[in-house]
Amino acid sequence: MSEGTGSCLTEKASRGLAAIGFVVTLALAASSIPIVHFYQIYWSRLKSLPAAVATYEAHHGGRWTPVSRVSPWLTKALIATEDRTFYSNLGISFEGIGRALLVDLHTHQFTQGGSTLTQQLARDTMLSPVKSFRRKVSEALLALMITRLYSKQEILTLYLNEVYLGAGSYGISEASQRYFGVPPKRLNLPEAALIAGLPQAPSAYDPLVHYQAAKARQLEVLNSMVQDHVISRLLARQAYQAPLPFKGSGGA
């Protein structure tokens, strides 16, 4: 198979997954969620989301940090790993939903997320963590509403201030200080790649407890950045091999 043919098949597969996701989203929304009522319940809550996130973060000892005060390495690593179409999607990824559905059908379990950063924000701040089709639909609808209300930079700021990053750290400011003793703006590539891998499983990848698992996840993040042409393979290898100066230690 030629490289061109392989690329064409990949593009066709992506379009197919996107179509599956689109159809499933519409079907579930039409069958299980009263849209008008849903809108009335959540619209006012979403409009006050920044205040709610700031209050939640302060309660957990965090500090509100705009994305402009976060290392670009962190946002690039997070987007490459969690939501590659973040800047172009409407808050949901039909391709991601389609891929998750196929995996769920194959395994006969509702395990796959397929969630964008915006969907994760909606789930973390508005919904139950219990997995169900209804929650998945609610998550998608809320993500569409969030995208209508806020800019991408505002959504990133909200996400970075509410996401749980392990070791009791809620939000990037607390996590950056907890792990490396520096403000988020000063995170370098190795540190940013490590933190960007934490949202998937904060406890399992806690580098202070499960260092090898955290390093394996860091490598996944760096490889995602290579695949997205954010960094070179050489830079990824150097970042992976670089010591991690955890707070209170001489480096790992």
NULUM-130272 format. One record per residue (C-alpha): x, z, y. Coordinates in nm, 3 decimals, always signed. Each point is the difference from the previous one (the first is absolute). Example, Ala and Ser with C-alpha at 12.3 -4.5 7.8 and 13.67 -1.06 7.14 Angstrom:
<pts>
> px:pz:py
> +1.230:+0.780:-0.450
> +0.137:-0.066:+0.344
</pts>
This chain:
<pts>
> px:pz:py
> +0.000:+0.000:+0.000
> +0.139:-0.094:+0.338
> +0.030:+0.249:+0.285
> -0.259:-0.197:+0.196
> -0.247:+0.006:-0.290
> +0.050:+0.373:-0.048
> -0.060:+0.063:+0.369
> -0.318:-0.209:-0.013
> -0.130:+0.196:-0.298
> +0.076:+0.328:+0.174
> -0.190:-0.116:+0.307
> -0.295:-0.107:-0.215
> +0.002:+0.334:-0.180
> +0.001:+0.184:+0.333
> -0.296:-0.205:+0.122
> -0.180:+0.070:-0.326
> +0.057:+0.374:+0.028
> -0.113:-0.007:+0.361
> -0.320:-0.181:-0.099
> -0.070:+0.255:-0.275
> +0.055:+0.285:+0.241
> -0.225:-0.154:+0.264
> -0.288:-0.055:-0.244
> +0.033:+0.348:-0.149
> +0.008:+0.164:+0.343
> -0.315:-0.181:+0.111
> -0.181:+0.072:-0.326
> +0.083:+0.370:+0.003
> -0.081:+0.038:+0.367
> -0.335:-0.171:-0.040
> -0.097:+0.201:-0.307
> +0.117:+0.352:+0.072
> +0.043:+0.069:+0.372
> -0.277:-0.011:+0.265
> +0.213:-0.166:+0.269
> -0.201:+0.094:+0.310
> -0.030:+0.363:-0.103
> +0.369:+0.005:-0.089
> +0.090:-0.136:+0.343
> -0.212:+0.260:+0.176
> +0.160:+0.286:-0.193
> +0.364:-0.097:+0.044
> +0.031:-0.189:+0.329
> +0.011:+0.309:+0.226
> +0.235:+0.178:-0.241
> +0.238:-0.294:+0.003
> -0.001:-0.012:+0.380
> +0.133:+0.356:+0.005
> +0.251:-0.060:-0.279
> +0.316:+0.046:+0.216
> -0.115:+0.346:+0.111
> -0.094:+0.092:-0.356
> +0.338:-0.111:-0.136
> +0.188:+0.184:+0.277
> -0.193:+0.320:-0.072
> +0.054:-0.034:-0.376
> +0.373:-0.059:+0.046
> +0.041:+0.293:+0.241
> -0.182:+0.225:-0.249
> +0.264:-0.089:-0.260
> +0.289:+0.056:+0.240
> +0.060:-0.364:+0.084
> +0.059:-0.167:+0.332
> -0.177:-0.310:+0.132
> +0.243:-0.292:+0.003
> -0.086:-0.349:+0.133
> +0.137:-0.290:-0.203
> +0.230:-0.085:+0.291
> +0.190:+0.321:-0.081
> +0.044:-0.088:-0.366
> +0.298:-0.188:-0.140
> -0.081:-0.372:-0.045
> +0.160:+0.029:-0.343
> -0.279:+0.232:-0.109
> -0.287:-0.221:+0.114
> +0.166:-0.308:-0.153
> +0.058:+0.181:-0.329
> -0.354:+0.137:-0.007
> -0.163:-0.337:+0.068
> +0.219:-0.184:-0.253
> -0.089:+0.256:-0.266
> -0.360:+0.096:+0.072
> -0.162:-0.286:+0.193
> +0.188:-0.327:+0.044
> -0.287:-0.168:+0.185
> -0.058:+0.296:+0.232
> +0.040:-0.192:+0.326
> -0.222:-0.290:-0.110
> -0.272:+0.161:-0.214
> -0.335:+0.136:+0.116
> +0.071:+0.343:-0.143
> -0.056:-0.104:-0.360
> +0.184:-0.234:-0.235
> -0.228:-0.211:-0.216
> +0.300:-0.101:-0.209
> +0.087:+0.366:-0.057
> -0.359:+0.082:-0.100
> -0.003:-0.296:-0.239
> +0.330:+0.101:-0.160
> -0.114:+0.363:-0.035
> -0.327:-0.110:-0.162
> +0.179:-0.214:-0.258
> +0.231:+0.290:-0.094
> -0.294:+0.242:-0.019
> -0.192:-0.237:-0.227
> +0.304:-0.049:-0.221
> +0.072:+0.373:-0.036
> -0.368:+0.104:-0.001
> +0.084:+0.263:+0.261
> -0.063:+0.027:+0.373
> +0.362:+0.066:+0.087
> +0.120:-0.273:+0.233
> -0.019:+0.046:+0.376
> +0.053:-0.335:+0.170
> -0.029:+0.193:+0.327
> +0.141:-0.109:+0.332
> +0.149:+0.253:+0.242
> -0.330:-0.009:+0.189
> -0.196:+0.073:-0.316
> +0.235:+0.288:-0.079
> -0.060:+0.136:+0.349
> -0.376:-0.023:-0.051
> +0.018:+0.169:-0.338
> +0.228:+0.281:+0.113
> -0.204:+0.087:+0.309
> -0.359:-0.078:-0.097
> -0.054:-0.009:-0.376
> +0.032:+0.194:-0.322
> +0.317:-0.055:-0.205
> -0.214:-0.046:-0.313
> +0.026:-0.363:-0.116
> -0.323:-0.194:-0.033
> -0.134:-0.345:+0.083
> -0.217:+0.145:+0.274
> +0.298:+0.166:+0.164
> +0.193:-0.325:-0.024
> -0.276:-0.187:+0.181
> -0.029:+0.272:+0.264
> +0.377:-0.013:+0.046
> -0.011:-0.376:+0.057
> -0.289:+0.019:+0.246
> +0.168:+0.280:+0.195
> +0.324:-0.200:+0.011
> -0.187:-0.295:+0.155
> -0.151:+0.234:+0.260
> +0.338:+0.159:+0.076
> +0.153:-0.345:+0.051
> -0.275:-0.082:+0.248
> +0.054:+0.324:+0.193
> +0.378:+0.024:+0.010
> +0.306:-0.219:+0.041
> +0.252:-0.033:-0.282
> +0.245:+0.223:+0.186
> -0.270:+0.265:+0.045
> -0.086:-0.021:-0.371
> +0.366:+0.043:-0.092
> +0.024:+0.302:+0.228
> -0.308:+0.158:-0.156
> +0.128:-0.062:-0.351
> +0.347:+0.133:+0.070
> -0.143:+0.319:+0.147
> -0.241:+0.082:-0.282
> +0.169:-0.119:-0.319
> +0.123:+0.266:-0.240
> +0.370:-0.048:-0.077
> +0.074:+0.282:-0.241
> +0.167:+0.340:+0.032
> -0.293:+0.124:+0.210
> +0.062:-0.268:+0.264
> -0.300:-0.160:+0.170
> +0.102:-0.286:+0.226
> +0.331:-0.171:+0.066
> +0.128:+0.250:+0.257
> -0.016:+0.293:-0.240
> +0.135:-0.202:-0.295
> +0.295:-0.136:+0.197
> +0.097:+0.349:+0.112
> -0.069:+0.156:-0.342
> +0.218:-0.241:-0.196
> +0.271:-0.106:+0.243
> -0.021:+0.229:+0.305
> -0.039:-0.290:+0.244
> -0.289:-0.143:+0.207
> -0.169:-0.310:-0.148
> +0.170:-0.230:+0.251
> +0.341:+0.082:-0.148
> -0.078:-0.081:-0.363
> +0.244:-0.258:-0.137
> -0.081:-0.259:-0.268
> +0.080:+0.213:-0.309
> -0.200:+0.294:+0.137
> -0.290:-0.219:+0.113
> -0.019:-0.178:-0.336
> -0.012:+0.335:-0.180
> -0.284:+0.133:+0.218
> -0.192:-0.330:-0.013
> -0.020:+0.034:-0.377
> -0.162:+0.342:+0.009
> -0.369:-0.078:+0.080
> -0.057:-0.148:-0.346
> +0.074:+0.335:-0.171
> +0.132:+0.264:+0.242
> +0.052:+0.274:-0.258
> +0.145:-0.220:-0.273
> +0.246:-0.160:+0.242
> +0.089:+0.315:+0.193
> +0.379:-0.049:+0.034
> +0.064:+0.373:+0.027
> -0.152:+0.051:-0.345
> +0.014:-0.338:-0.177
> +0.306:-0.165:+0.146
> +0.046:-0.274:-0.263
> -0.366:-0.100:+0.019
> +0.027:-0.011:+0.380
> +0.310:-0.221:-0.024
> -0.175:-0.237:-0.241
> -0.292:-0.025:+0.240
> +0.240:-0.053:+0.293
> +0.146:-0.296:-0.190
> -0.350:-0.146:-0.046
> -0.055:+0.025:+0.376
> +0.333:-0.165:+0.078
> -0.076:-0.281:-0.246
> -0.338:-0.053:+0.167
> +0.178:-0.033:+0.333
> +0.233:-0.259:-0.153
> -0.296:-0.194:-0.139
> -0.159:+0.004:+0.344
> +0.327:-0.127:+0.152
> +0.029:+0.313:+0.215
> +0.347:+0.082:-0.129
> +0.263:-0.171:-0.214
> +0.084:+0.097:-0.358
> +0.340:+0.118:+0.120
> -0.156:+0.232:+0.259
> -0.247:+0.129:-0.260
> +0.283:+0.081:-0.240
> +0.198:+0.175:+0.272
> -0.305:+0.202:+0.103
> -0.069:+0.104:-0.359
> +0.360:+0.111:-0.050
> +0.018:+0.190:+0.330
> -0.010:+0.382:-0.016
> -0.317:+0.174:+0.109
> +0.084:+0.293:+0.231
> -0.290:+0.228:-0.084
> -0.053:+0.283:+0.242
> +0.202:+0.305:-0.098
> +0.224:-0.199:-0.235
> +0.319:-0.195:+0.031
> -0.168:-0.315:-0.130
> -0.120:-0.112:-0.340
</pts>
